[in-house]
Amino acid sequence: MRSLLIAFFACAIFSCNSNSANEKNKTDNLSTGKVDTSQSIGTDTASTVYCYFTAKIESDHSTHLQADYVDFFNGPNVVEEAKERHLADTAFDKKGKITDIFVPNDYFIVNDDKTLRYLFLPRNTPIKMDPEIAGPNAKDIDNYHYFSLHYKNSLFRITVKNDVIGSISEVFLP
């Protein structure tokens, strides 16, 4: 019994010290501009992120999705973002002079952080699949059954809080 109490207090003291070290590392990282991307996002508010789902794990009463978060760029600043990352395309005239700098289809996707995250999917989560991707004959596509058959190789925008998915929307890519 005494050795159990000693072990308990040692763990309590160690965890207090490691939290202090973690807080110091977070402060140091903030001052140097380095960010730990492996941390859970949206711990106090829901965050909207883009991801690919790479696997689904179903057990008796729960479903978890393995997600690979990506950066999805589109809109008016997409060319500037692509130029900064050296991912913009260029068009040349016959003399070799650059005539245009552009991004094909006006979007691009970057996967700088390949960390896989395991997210809980509640049974009543709203799912919105894109009808253009599903095709003209597809019916009843906004449900888990259809999603579970067609989630691979599609980009999704999700809301997530504390590693729990709040909504899923498939993103159409031309």
N, C-alpha and C positions, 0 to 999 in steps of 0.2 A: 504494500500500500504506500509506504513511504517513497519507494523508488518511482511509483506512478505519479505521485505529487511532484517530485523533483523534476521528472520529465515534463509534466504539464507546465510548471513554472519556467523551465528552460525554453520550451516552445513559445510561451507567451512573451518572454523577454526577447527572444530572437525575432519574433514577428514584429514587435514594436521597433526594434532596431532596423530591420530590413525596410519597414515602411518609411522611416526617416531617411534612409539611404535612397529609397525610390523617389521620395519627394525632392531630395537634393539633386538627384539625376534629372528629374523633370525640370527643375529650375535651371540647372546647367544647360540642358538641351534647349530650353527656351531662349536663354541668353546667347547661345551659339547658332541658333536658327535650325538646329537638328530636331526632328520630330520622330517619335517612335510610332510608326504606322501600324504596328501589330496590336495596338491598344483597341479595345472595343470602342466603336463610335456611338454617339448619341446616347450616352449613359443617362442624361437627364431630360433630353428632348429627342423627338424622333428626327432622324436624318434621312435625306433622300440620296441614294447612291445608285450607280449603274453597276451591273454585274452580269457575269455569266454563271449559270448554275452548272456545276460539274457532276453532281451526284445527288441522289435523294436517299435518305436513310429512314426507313419506316420500321417502327416497332409496334407493339400491341396497341398503344393509345397515343402515339405521337409521331410526328414527321419532322425531320430536320433536313435542311438543304445545305449542301456544300456550295459556297459562293466564292467567286473570284472577282473582287472589285476591280473596276477599270475606270479610267477617266474618259468621258465621252465629250468631245468638243464639237460644237456646231454654232451657227449664228453669226452675227456680224464680226466677231473677233477671231473666228476660226483660222483665218489665214495668218494673222499675227502670231497666234499661239503655235501654229505649225512651223512658221519661220523660226521662232525661238528654239524649237525642238529639232530644227533641220529636217522637217518632215513634209515641207511644202513641195509641190511639183512646179516645174517651170516649163514654159513654152518658148521656143527660140524661132527667130526668123531665119532666112536662108544665109544670112551673114554671121549667124551665131550670136546675135544680140537677143537678150531676154526680152520677150514681148509681154509675158504674163507670168505672174506667180499665183498659184491657185491650190485648192484642195479638192480632189475629185469628190463629187457628190455633196460638197459643202459640209463634210463632217470627217472626223477621224477619231480613232480609239487608241488609247495608249494603256499598256499594262505595266507600269513601273514597279508595282508591288504585287508579287505573285503569291502572297500569303492567302491561304485558303481559310475561310471562316465557316463555322458551323452555326446555322441559324435555325431557330425553332419556328415552325410554320403552324400557327393555330388553325383548327378546322374551319373556322368561319372567316378566314382571311379573304378579302376581295381580290379576285384575279381578273385581269383584263388582258385577253389575248388579242392580237391585231388581226382583224378580218382579212386584210390584204395578204398577210402571210399565210393564213389558214386556207385561202382560196374561196372561190364563189360558191362551192357546194357545201362548205363547212357550216354546221349548225351547232348551237349550244356549245360554244367554245370557251366561255368565261367561267370555267369551273376547274376544280383540282384534277379531275379525271383527264380532261383534255390536256391540261398543263403537264401532267405527269408523263404523258406520252410524247409531248412535243417541246420540252424545255431545252433540250440540248441544242447547241449552236445558235441560240437566240440571245439577243441582248435584252436585259430587263432593267427597268427603273423600279426600285423598291423603296419603301419606307421601312426603317428599322430602328428599334429602340431596345437597348439592353439585350441585343442579339435575338430579338423577337421580331419577326416580319409583320408589318402592319398592312401592307398592300403590295401587290405585284402588278406591273404593267409591262407588257411586251413592247419593244421599241422596233418600229419598222425602219429598216435600212435599205435604201434604194440600191 
